[in-house]
């Protein structure tokens, strides 16, 4: 849990950091930036009235509430920057999928059996790992075996099917050289 918080603070205050530029992005066109901006606006608007209301009961609780709201703003900034800095990297032997700091999945390229652009967006099965910053997935990866993905705060999931929301789904399928699955 501590490493997640430190990483979020690193992205909030230092931006991209030492991460390599991804080949494909997962959040540039998703609209997640608008969601982050809306949440930040709500936090900024509510912090003063909540502080004043809670201070009637306890000044310590009011300052704690305000500090948590400030930390939530920092957290949103770190999450936003991480989503834009980290994405999909396709190498000759490995495929690395990083949805900001939310999920990280490392695959052997030869274990990707198929990559399909999915339209219109069907519902993924419950057993699938869904990696989407905002909106329905548009690419389905079928894997030779189940892989484990790491999420926030040590969360782990295993699946042999991964559904992604990629900014350019056709480019991902082409990068994996599975042209027969294009729409």
N, CA, C and O of each residue as an XYZ file, in Angstrom:
732
protein
N       0.821     -1.187      0.000
C       0.000      0.000      0.000
C       0.865      1.251      0.000
O       0.540      2.244     -0.650
N       1.953      1.191      0.726
C       2.849      2.341      0.804
C       3.476      2.656     -0.564
O       3.619      3.824     -0.927
N       3.845      1.624     -1.314
C       4.464      1.875     -2.626
C       3.483      2.536     -3.584
O       3.883      3.366     -4.401
N       2.200      2.179     -3.496
C       1.199      2.836     -4.344
C       1.099      4.315     -4.009
O       1.073      5.157     -4.907
N       1.044      4.633     -2.725
C       0.938      6.032     -2.322
C       2.179      6.830     -2.713
O       2.062      7.967     -3.169
N       3.352      6.253     -2.541
C       4.589      6.935     -2.919
C       4.625      7.160     -4.430
O       5.025      8.228     -4.893
N       4.210      6.155     -5.195
C       4.190      6.301     -6.656
C       3.207      7.379     -7.083
O       3.510      8.164     -7.982
N       2.039      7.433     -6.459
C       1.076      8.488     -6.790
C       1.629      9.868     -6.464
O       1.444     10.812     -7.234
N       2.304      9.989     -5.331
C       2.917     11.277     -4.977
C       4.021     11.645     -5.966
O       4.168     12.812     -6.331
N       4.801     10.645     -6.401
C       5.860     10.896     -7.379
C       5.268     11.444     -8.674
O       5.779     12.415     -9.231
N       4.177     10.815     -9.159
C       3.555     11.312    -10.385
C       2.908     12.671    -10.178
O       2.945     13.510    -11.077
N       2.315     12.906     -9.014
C       1.657     14.192     -8.756
C       2.654     15.338     -8.760
O       2.381     16.397     -9.326
N       3.815     15.136     -8.131
C       4.760     16.240     -7.976
C       5.892     16.246     -8.997
O       6.453     17.303     -9.284
N       6.236     15.086     -9.550
C       7.354     15.019    -10.494
C       6.933     14.714    -11.928
O       7.764     14.750    -12.836
N       5.661     14.416    -12.140
C       5.195     14.108    -13.491
C       5.597     12.715    -13.916
O       5.443     11.756    -13.161
N       6.107     12.607    -15.115
C       6.398     11.319    -15.717
C       7.471     10.534    -14.983
O       7.378      9.309    -14.900
N       8.458     11.181    -14.462
C       9.517     10.457    -13.761
C      10.410      9.697    -14.720
O      10.766     10.213    -15.780
N      10.775      8.480    -14.360
C      11.721      7.711    -15.159
C      11.048      6.707    -16.092
O      11.739      5.869    -16.672
N       9.731      6.759    -16.258
C       9.035      5.813    -17.118
C       9.299      6.113    -18.587
O       9.325      7.272    -19.001
N       9.497      5.047    -19.375
C       9.687      5.196    -20.815
C       8.347      5.545    -21.455
O       7.288      5.168    -20.953
N       8.407      6.268    -22.565
C       7.196      6.650    -23.281
C       6.539      5.404    -23.858
O       7.214      4.607    -24.509
N       5.216      5.209    -23.633
C       4.546      4.013    -24.136
C       4.366      4.052    -25.642
O       4.310      5.123    -26.245
N       4.275      2.862    -26.247
C       3.995      2.766    -27.683
C       2.548      3.161    -27.979
O       2.268      3.827    -28.976
N       1.638      2.744    -27.103
C       0.213      3.033    -27.261
C      -0.344      3.530    -25.938
O       0.038      3.043    -24.874
N      -1.249      4.501    -26.006
C      -1.810      5.080    -24.798
C      -3.189      4.494    -24.505
O      -3.880      3.999    -25.396
N      -3.563      4.563    -23.240
C      -4.842      4.016    -22.800
C      -5.801      5.078    -22.284
O      -6.963      4.769    -22.022
N      -5.357      6.304    -22.132
C      -6.220      7.300    -21.493
C      -6.221      8.668    -22.179
O      -6.867      9.588    -21.678
N      -5.539      8.833    -23.278
C      -5.479     10.155    -23.926
C      -6.844     10.574    -24.476
O      -7.218     11.743    -24.380
N      -7.593      9.620    -25.054
C      -8.876      9.935    -25.695
C     -10.074      9.390    -24.939
O     -11.177      9.366    -25.485
N      -9.895      8.961    -23.722
C     -10.970      8.266    -23.008
C     -11.949      9.202    -22.304
O     -13.055      8.783    -21.964
N     -11.576     10.435    -22.083
C     -12.421     11.348    -21.329
C     -12.180     11.302    -19.835
O     -12.870     11.974    -19.069
N     -11.201     10.511    -19.418
C     -10.925     10.394    -17.986
C     -10.407     11.716    -17.411
O     -10.573     11.975    -16.219
N      -9.797     12.535    -18.226
C      -9.343     13.848    -17.770
C     -10.504     14.720    -17.326
O     -10.392     15.454    -16.344
N     -11.626     14.643    -18.047
C     -12.818     15.403    -17.661
C     -13.377     14.903    -16.335
O     -13.852     15.688    -15.515
N     -13.315     13.597    -16.137
C     -13.792     13.024    -14.869
C     -12.921     13.510    -13.719
O     -13.426     13.906    -12.669
N     -11.598     13.476    -13.929
C     -10.684     13.969    -12.888
C     -10.929     15.455    -12.610
O     -10.947     15.871    -11.451
N     -11.116     16.251    -13.657
C     -11.355     17.693    -13.481
C     -12.657     17.937    -12.726
O     -12.714     18.802    -11.852
N     -13.695     17.188    -13.055
C     -14.971     17.331    -12.358
C     -14.861     16.978    -10.887
O     -15.405     17.676    -10.031
N     -14.149     15.882    -10.592
C     -13.973     15.493     -9.196
C     -13.150     16.532     -8.444
O     -13.438     16.829     -7.284
N     -12.133     17.086     -9.092
C     -11.310     18.114     -8.447
C     -12.136     19.366     -8.178
O     -11.996     19.988     -7.125
N     -12.985     19.735     -9.113
C     -13.846     20.902     -8.920
C     -14.782     20.700     -7.736
O     -14.954     21.602     -6.916
N     -15.384     19.525     -7.648
C     -16.272     19.232     -6.517
C     -15.508     19.311     -5.199
O     -16.004     19.868     -4.220
N     -14.300     18.750     -5.177
C     -13.496     18.806     -3.946
C     -13.193     20.250     -3.549
O     -13.275     20.607     -2.373
N     -12.843     21.076     -4.531
C     -12.517     22.475     -4.228
C     -13.730     23.251     -3.727
O     -13.609     24.099     -2.843
N     -14.894     22.960     -4.291
C     -16.108     23.672     -3.895
C     -16.583     23.245     -2.511
O     -17.052     24.072     -1.729
N     -16.462     21.944     -2.206
C     -17.017     21.448     -0.945
C     -16.097     21.617      0.253
O     -16.568     21.515      1.386
N     -14.816     21.868      0.058
C     -13.886     21.864      1.183
C     -14.205     22.962      2.206
O     -14.130     22.706      3.408
N     -14.552     24.156      1.769
C     -14.814     25.260      2.712
C     -16.119     25.044      3.476
O     -16.110     25.135      4.704
N     -17.254     24.758      2.802
C     -18.477     24.543      3.589
C     -18.366     23.354      4.558
O     -18.857     23.428      5.684
N     -17.734     22.281      4.133
C     -17.572     21.129      5.019
C     -16.681     21.503      6.204
O     -16.967     21.134      7.342
N     -15.614     22.228      5.934
C     -14.726     22.661      7.022
C     -15.500     23.497      8.047
O     -15.388     23.270      9.251
N     -16.279     24.460      7.563
C     -17.027     25.329      8.478
C     -18.074     24.540      9.262
O     -18.259     24.767     10.457
N     -18.747     23.630      8.602
C     -19.775     22.843      9.272
C     -19.172     21.903     10.319
O     -19.689     21.803     11.431
N     -18.098     21.224      9.976
C     -17.472     20.288     10.905
C     -16.791     21.037     12.055
O     -16.697     20.510     13.163
N     -16.315     22.268     11.797
C     -15.646     23.023     12.868
C     -16.602     23.399     13.996
O     -16.163     23.690     15.109
N     -17.895     23.395     13.719
C     -18.870     23.644     14.785
C     -18.848     22.530     15.824
O     -19.146     22.752     16.997
N     -18.491     21.327     15.375
C     -18.440     20.173     16.279
C     -17.033     19.969     16.813
O     -16.835     19.778     18.012
N     -16.040     20.012     15.897
C     -14.666     19.746     16.307
C     -13.689     20.427     15.350
O     -13.630     20.059     14.176
N     -12.924     21.406     15.821
C     -11.930     22.051     14.960
C     -10.872     21.072     14.442
O     -10.407     21.211     13.310
N     -10.496     20.102     15.245
C      -9.499     19.111     14.814
C     -10.046     18.282     13.660
O      -9.349     18.048     12.672
N     -11.295     17.838     13.787
C     -11.921     17.059     12.713
C     -12.081     17.911     11.451
O     -11.965     17.389     10.342
N     -12.343     19.201     11.600
C     -12.484     20.093     10.437
C     -11.165     20.187      9.669
O     -11.143     20.099      8.442
N     -10.065     20.366     10.409
C      -8.762     20.445      9.738
C      -8.364     19.088      9.137
O      -7.741     19.036      8.077
N      -8.720     18.014      9.806
C      -8.442     16.676      9.256
C      -9.224     16.467      7.963
O      -8.692     15.924      6.995
N     -10.460     16.887      7.943
C     -11.289     16.771      6.743
C     -10.714     17.607      5.598
O     -10.673     17.156      4.453
N     -10.275     18.810      5.907
C      -9.674     19.677      4.879
C      -8.369     19.088      4.365
O      -8.091     19.150      3.167
N      -7.573     18.523      5.250
C      -6.311     17.893      4.827
C      -6.582     16.692      3.926
O      -5.872     16.480      2.943
N      -7.603     15.910      4.256
C      -7.960     14.764      3.407
C      -8.451     15.219      2.031
O      -8.160     14.573      1.025
N      -9.184     16.316      1.983
C      -9.627     16.853      0.689
C      -8.429     17.316     -0.138
O      -8.381     17.081     -1.345
N      -7.472     17.966      0.502
C      -6.255     18.384     -0.197
C      -5.484     17.171     -0.712
O      -5.006     17.168     -1.847
N      -5.365     16.138      0.130
C      -4.674     14.930     -0.303
C      -5.422     14.254     -1.453
O      -4.793     13.686     -2.346
N      -6.749     14.308     -1.441
C      -7.526     13.743     -2.551
C      -7.213     14.471     -3.851
O      -7.152     13.843     -4.908
N      -7.014     15.783     -3.791
C      -6.630     16.540     -4.991
C      -5.260     16.094     -5.501
O      -5.068     15.917     -6.704
N      -4.324     15.917     -4.595
C      -2.984     15.440     -4.974
C      -3.090     14.039     -5.580
O      -2.446     13.744     -6.586
N      -3.898     13.187     -4.970
C      -4.100     11.824     -5.446
C      -4.674     11.829     -6.871
O      -4.211     11.076     -7.728
N      -5.683     12.677     -7.122
C      -6.270     12.783     -8.463
C      -5.235     13.238     -9.490
O      -5.188     12.710    -10.601
N      -4.418     14.205     -9.127
C      -3.376     14.683    -10.027
C      -2.376     13.565    -10.340
O      -2.000     13.377    -11.497
N      -1.948     12.829     -9.322
C      -1.021     11.722     -9.536
C      -1.617     10.642    -10.414
O      -0.941     10.120    -11.302
N      -2.881     10.298    -10.176
C      -3.554      9.280    -10.995
C      -3.677      9.749    -12.438
O      -3.429      8.974    -13.362
N      -4.055     11.002    -12.643
C      -4.189     11.563    -13.992
C      -2.853     11.519    -14.745
O      -2.792     11.076    -15.892
N      -1.804     11.977    -14.097
C      -0.495     11.991    -14.750
C       0.020     10.581    -15.028
O       0.628     10.342    -16.071
N      -0.216      9.648    -14.110
C       0.215      8.264    -14.327
C      -0.546      7.635    -15.489
O       0.042      6.905    -16.288
N      -1.852      7.909    -15.595
C      -2.635      7.361    -16.709
C      -2.129      7.859    -18.055
O      -2.156      7.126    -19.043
N      -1.666      9.109    -18.094
C      -1.180      9.663    -19.348
C       0.272      9.291    -19.639
O       0.697      9.336    -20.793
N       1.022      8.933    -18.634
C       2.440      8.613    -18.834
C       2.679      7.134    -19.113
O       3.681      6.780    -19.735
N       1.783      6.274    -18.668
C       2.003      4.832    -18.777
C       0.931      4.223    -19.662
O      -0.241      4.588    -19.569
N       1.329      3.301    -20.517
C       0.379      2.671    -21.435
C       0.864      1.292    -21.844
O       1.349      0.521    -21.016
N       0.729      0.989    -23.126
C       1.114     -0.322    -23.658
C       2.456     -0.196    -24.354
O       2.672      0.709    -25.159
N       3.353     -1.117    -24.033
C       4.649     -1.184    -24.702
C       4.765     -2.573    -25.328
O       4.683     -3.588    -24.637
N       4.958     -2.600    -26.654
C       5.060     -3.862    -27.386
C       6.506     -4.030    -27.833
O       7.013     -3.259    -28.648
N       7.158     -5.049    -27.288
C       8.524     -5.358    -27.659
C       8.571     -6.653    -28.454
O       7.539     -7.285    -28.675
N       9.760     -7.048    -28.885
C       9.865     -8.274    -29.671
C       9.488     -9.535    -28.886
O       9.030    -10.514    -29.476
N       9.674     -9.518    -27.581
C       9.354    -10.703    -26.774
C       8.297    -10.465    -25.703
O       7.672    -11.411    -25.223
N       8.098     -9.218    -25.331
C       7.191     -8.896    -24.220
C       6.169     -7.843    -24.623
O       6.412     -7.001    -25.488
N       5.032     -7.920    -23.973
C       4.002     -6.887    -24.067
C       3.731     -6.444    -22.642
O       3.381     -7.257    -21.786
N       3.890     -5.167    -22.394
C       3.653     -4.612    -21.056
C       2.459     -3.668    -21.149
O       2.464     -2.698    -21.907
N       1.440     -3.980    -20.359
C       0.240     -3.150    -20.307
C       0.209     -2.493    -18.933
O       0.176     -3.171    -17.906
N       0.221     -1.152    -18.931
C       0.189     -0.410    -17.668
C      -0.897      0.654    -17.767
O      -0.778      1.613    -18.529
N      -1.936      0.471    -16.999
C      -3.022      1.438    -16.938
C      -2.711      2.390    -15.796
O      -3.243      2.264    -14.693
N      -1.839      3.343    -16.085
C      -1.353      4.225    -15.034
C      -0.738      3.396    -13.934
O       0.084      2.517    -14.193
N      -1.130      3.671    -12.715
C      -0.712      2.850    -11.575
C      -1.811      1.875    -11.173
O      -1.641      1.089    -10.241
N      -2.938      1.929    -11.876
C      -4.087      1.096    -11.514
C      -3.815     -0.386    -11.761
O      -4.116     -1.220    -10.906
N      -3.253     -0.719    -12.911
C      -2.972     -2.124    -13.253
C      -1.683     -2.222    -14.030
O      -1.358     -1.337    -14.822
N      -0.951     -3.287    -13.808
C       0.239     -3.603    -14.600
C       0.196     -5.086    -14.936
O      -0.008     -5.934    -14.067
N       0.393     -5.378    -16.223
C       0.349     -6.745    -16.708
C       1.493     -6.936    -17.692
O       1.602     -6.202    -18.675
N       2.340     -7.915    -17.429
C       3.454     -8.236    -18.315
C       3.197     -9.593    -18.952
O       2.999    -10.591    -18.259
N       3.204     -9.617    -20.303
C       2.907    -10.834    -21.056
C       4.073    -11.218    -21.943
O       4.826    -10.359    -22.403
N       4.217    -12.505    -22.179
C       5.104    -12.940    -23.255
C       4.342    -12.774    -24.555
O       3.187    -13.185    -24.661
N       4.970    -12.186    -25.519
C       4.288    -11.897    -26.779
C       3.761    -13.166    -27.445
O       2.689    -13.153    -28.050
N       4.503    -14.245    -27.335
C       4.074    -15.493    -27.978
C       2.842    -16.088    -27.309
O       2.180    -16.944    -27.898
N       2.516    -15.652    -26.079
C       1.334    -16.149    -25.379
C       0.059    -15.401    -25.751
O      -1.020    -15.757    -25.278
N       0.162    -14.373    -26.587
C      -1.029    -13.666    -27.067
C      -1.530    -14.445    -28.284
O      -0.951    -14.366    -29.368
N      -2.610    -15.193    -28.087
C      -3.162    -16.017    -29.173
C      -3.916    -15.183    -30.190
O      -3.827    -15.431    -31.393
N      -4.655    -14.198    -29.714
C      -5.460    -13.374    -30.613
C      -5.683    -12.008    -29.996
O      -5.750    -11.853    -28.777
N      -5.796    -11.033    -30.864
C      -6.157     -9.669    -30.468
C      -7.273     -9.229    -31.395
O      -7.096     -9.173    -32.612
N      -8.413     -8.921    -30.820
C      -9.589     -8.535    -31.601
C     -10.028     -7.136    -31.228
O     -10.087     -6.782    -30.050
N     -10.340     -6.334    -32.252
C     -10.999     -5.059    -32.016
C     -12.475     -5.391    -31.856
O     -13.082     -5.974    -32.754
N     -13.051     -5.025    -30.725
C     -14.445     -5.378    -30.461
C     -15.350     -4.168    -30.657
O     -15.200     -3.139    -29.998
N     -16.299     -4.324    -31.591
C     -17.308     -3.306    -31.897
C     -18.586     -4.009    -32.272
O     -18.491     -5.045    -32.931
N     -19.752     -3.563    -31.930
C     -19.972     -2.632    -30.832
C     -19.579     -3.299    -29.526
O     -19.438     -4.520    -29.461
N     -19.411     -2.532    -28.538
C     -18.780     -2.979    -27.303
C     -19.610     -4.036    -26.565
O     -20.541     -3.680    -25.842
N     -19.295     -5.324    -26.730
C     -20.006     -6.347    -25.958
C     -19.500     -6.372    -24.513
O     -18.421     -5.863    -24.208
N     -20.281     -6.956    -23.658
C     -19.868     -7.059    -22.255
C     -18.832     -8.166    -22.111
O     -19.060     -9.286    -22.568
N     -17.694     -7.869    -21.483
C     -16.697     -8.909    -21.261
C     -17.209     -9.944    -20.263
O     -18.035     -9.624    -19.409
N     -16.730    -11.172    -20.364
C     -17.142    -12.171    -19.368
C     -16.603    -11.803    -17.984
O     -15.633    -11.054    -17.866
N     -17.234    -12.331    -16.953
C     -16.839    -12.003    -15.576
C     -15.420    -12.463    -15.269
O     -14.755    -11.882    -14.411
N     -14.950    -13.495    -15.957
C     -13.615    -14.024    -15.690
C     -12.510    -13.187    -16.336
O     -11.333    -13.368    -16.024
N     -12.880    -12.280    -17.227
C     -11.892    -11.468    -17.945
C     -11.351    -10.347    -17.060
O     -12.035     -9.859    -16.160
N     -10.121     -9.955    -17.334
C      -9.512     -8.798    -16.687
C      -9.798     -7.595    -17.570
O      -9.391     -7.571    -18.731
N     -10.488     -6.604    -17.040
C     -10.863     -5.412    -17.802
C      -9.972     -4.258    -17.364
O      -9.966     -3.877    -16.194
N      -9.211     -3.698    -18.321
C      -8.302     -2.589    -18.050
C      -8.772     -1.381    -18.857
O      -8.433     -1.233    -20.032
N      -9.544     -0.537    -18.219
C     -10.093      0.641    -18.891
C     -10.102      1.795    -17.906
O     -10.625      1.679    -16.798
N      -9.515      2.912    -18.323
C      -9.526      4.097    -17.467
C     -10.926      4.687    -17.407
O     -11.370      5.135    -16.351
N     -11.621      4.687    -18.538
C     -12.966      5.243    -18.610
C     -13.586      4.760    -19.903
O     -12.988      4.896    -20.971
N     -14.751      4.212    -19.819
C     -15.461      3.754    -20.997
C     -15.302      2.260    -21.230
O     -14.501      1.597    -20.570
N     -16.067      1.742    -22.170
C     -16.038      0.297    -22.428
C     -14.769     -0.119    -23.158
O     -14.182      0.684    -23.883
N     -14.339     -1.360    -22.976
C     -13.139     -1.834    -23.671
C     -13.377     -1.948    -25.175
O     -14.505     -2.147    -25.626
N     -12.285     -1.818    -25.948
C     -12.404     -1.927    -27.398
C     -11.427     -2.934    -28.011
O     -11.397     -3.091    -29.231
N     -10.637     -3.612    -27.193
C      -9.715     -4.649    -27.668
C      -9.793     -5.834    -26.702
O      -9.814     -5.667    -25.483
N      -9.835     -7.023    -27.281
C      -9.815     -8.243    -26.478
C      -8.564     -9.029    -26.817
O      -8.306     -9.336    -27.981
N      -7.780     -9.356    -25.781
C      -6.606    -10.210    -25.947
C      -6.927    -11.578    -25.358
O      -7.312    -11.686    -24.194
N      -6.765    -12.624    -26.171
C      -6.915    -13.986    -25.663
C      -5.520    -14.575    -25.504
O      -4.707    -14.544    -26.427
N      -5.261    -15.110    -24.320
C      -3.919    -15.556    -23.960
C      -3.849    -17.077    -23.879
O      -4.847    -17.747    -23.611
N      -2.673    -17.599    -24.110
C      -2.422    -19.045    -24.047
C      -2.642    -19.591    -22.632
O      -3.088    -20.725    -22.457
N      -2.328    -18.779    -21.637
C      -2.481    -19.199    -20.240
C      -2.877    -17.979    -19.419
O      -2.780    -16.843    -19.884
N      -3.322    -18.227    -18.201
C      -3.721    -17.129    -17.320
C      -2.485    -16.381    -16.823
O      -1.497    -16.989    -16.413
N      -2.558    -15.082    -16.865
C      -1.500    -14.210    -16.353
C      -2.039    -13.434    -15.161
O      -3.238    -13.175    -15.057
N      -1.139    -13.073    -14.273
C      -1.511    -12.282    -13.110
C      -1.205    -10.812    -13.334
O      -0.123    -10.458    -13.802
N      -2.154     -9.968    -13.001
C      -1.963     -8.524    -13.090
C      -1.909     -7.959    -11.671
O      -2.573     -8.457    -10.761
N      -1.101     -6.908    -11.504
C      -0.979     -6.230    -10.213
C      -1.720     -4.902    -10.273
O      -1.586     -4.137    -11.228
N      -2.501     -4.647     -9.236
C      -3.267     -3.414     -9.181
C      -2.874     -2.555     -7.995
O      -1.902     -2.836     -7.293
N      -3.650     -1.504     -7.787
C      -3.456     -0.625     -6.633
C      -3.406     -1.426     -5.343
O      -4.129     -2.411     -5.190
N      -2.565     -1.011     -4.427
C      -2.529     -1.517     -3.059
C      -2.362     -3.033     -2.970
O      -2.871     -3.663     -2.044
N      -1.647     -3.618     -3.937
C      -1.358     -5.048     -3.890
C      -2.453     -5.946     -4.435
O      -2.332     -7.169     -4.361
N      -3.516     -5.376     -4.979
C      -4.590     -6.173     -5.564
C      -4.038     -6.992     -6.724
O      -3.246     -6.489     -7.520
N      -4.453     -8.253     -6.820
C      -3.998     -9.132     -7.900
C      -5.192     -9.828     -8.536
O      -6.141    -10.213     -7.852
N      -5.131     -9.984     -9.866
C      -6.148    -10.718    -10.629
C      -5.453    -11.568    -11.675
O      -4.433    -11.168    -12.237
N      -6.014    -12.748    -11.934
C      -5.485    -13.653    -12.958
C      -6.575    -13.918    -13.986
O      -7.745    -14.087    -13.643
N      -6.171    -13.951    -15.255
C      -7.120    -14.282    -16.311
C      -6.365    -14.642    -17.579
O      -5.217    -14.241    -17.774
N      -7.029    -15.402    -18.434
C      -6.462    -15.719    -19.741
C      -7.130    -14.889    -20.843
O      -6.926    -15.130    -22.033
N      -7.929    -13.911    -20.419
C      -8.574    -13.001    -21.364
C      -8.503    -11.591    -20.792
O      -8.923    -11.350    -19.660
N      -7.970    -10.662    -21.580
C      -7.793     -9.282    -21.138
C      -8.538     -8.369    -22.105
O      -8.336     -8.434    -23.317
N      -9.382     -7.539    -21.568
C     -10.118     -6.548    -22.357
C      -9.567     -5.179    -21.999
O      -9.479     -4.821    -20.825
N      -9.190     -4.404    -23.037
C      -8.552     -3.098    -22.847
C      -9.355     -1.999    -23.524
O     -10.089     -2.238    -24.483
N      -9.201     -0.812    -23.011
C      -9.657      0.397    -23.707
C      -8.391      1.107    -24.159
O      -7.694      1.727    -23.356
N      -8.098      1.011    -25.458
C      -6.879      1.580    -26.034
C      -7.287      2.762    -26.905
O      -8.331      2.719    -27.555
N      -6.481      3.810    -26.926
C      -6.799      4.976    -27.753
C      -6.797      4.640    -29.240
O      -7.586      5.208    -29.995
N      -5.935      3.737    -29.673
C      -5.880      3.315    -31.076
C      -5.881      1.786    -31.138
O      -4.818      1.167    -31.190
N      -7.075      1.173    -31.133
C      -7.151     -0.286    -31.064
C      -6.542     -0.990    -32.272
O      -5.924     -2.044    -32.123
N      -6.705     -0.431    -33.448
C      -6.147     -1.060    -34.655
C      -4.624     -1.077    -34.586
O      -3.998     -2.049    -35.008
N      -4.030     -0.023    -34.065
C      -2.566      0.021    -33.940
C      -2.055     -1.064    -33.003
O      -0.988     -1.627    -33.246
N      -2.791     -1.369    -31.940
C      -2.371     -2.436    -31.031
C      -2.417     -3.787    -31.729
O      -1.482     -4.580    -31.618
N      -3.494     -4.048    -32.440
C      -3.606     -5.327    -33.160
C      -2.498     -5.441    -34.198
O      -1.905     -6.509    -34.350
N      -2.213     -4.366    -34.908
C      -1.127     -4.384    -35.901
C       0.235     -4.557    -35.236
O       1.099     -5.257    -35.765
N       0.428     -3.937    -34.101
C       1.705     -4.067    -33.394
C       1.940     -5.500    -32.941
O       3.080     -5.960    -32.873
N       0.851     -6.203    -32.632
C       0.972     -7.602    -32.231
C       1.012     -8.549    -33.428
O       1.157     -9.761    -33.264
N       0.883     -7.986    -34.640
C       0.942     -8.747    -35.896
C      -0.111     -9.839    -35.957
O       0.176    -10.980    -36.316
N      -1.334     -9.470    -35.600
C      -2.460    -10.393    -35.689
C      -3.511     -9.707    -36.584
O      -4.607     -9.378    -36.131
N      -3.150     -9.500    -37.871
C      -3.987     -8.732    -38.791
C      -5.310     -9.392    -39.118
O      -6.259     -8.696    -39.480
N      -5.414    -10.724    -39.005
C      -6.649    -11.391    -39.400
C      -7.814    -11.118    -38.447
O      -8.926    -11.585    -38.693
N      -7.578    -10.369    -37.361
C      -8.649    -10.075    -36.409
C      -9.099     -8.623    -36.467
O      -9.810     -8.166    -35.571
N      -8.700     -7.885    -37.503
C      -9.149     -6.515    -37.644
C     -10.592     -6.477    -38.116
O     -11.035     -7.403    -38.796
N     -11.349     -5.415    -37.769
C     -12.752     -5.344    -38.207
C     -12.858     -5.121    -39.709
O     -13.963     -5.037    -40.245
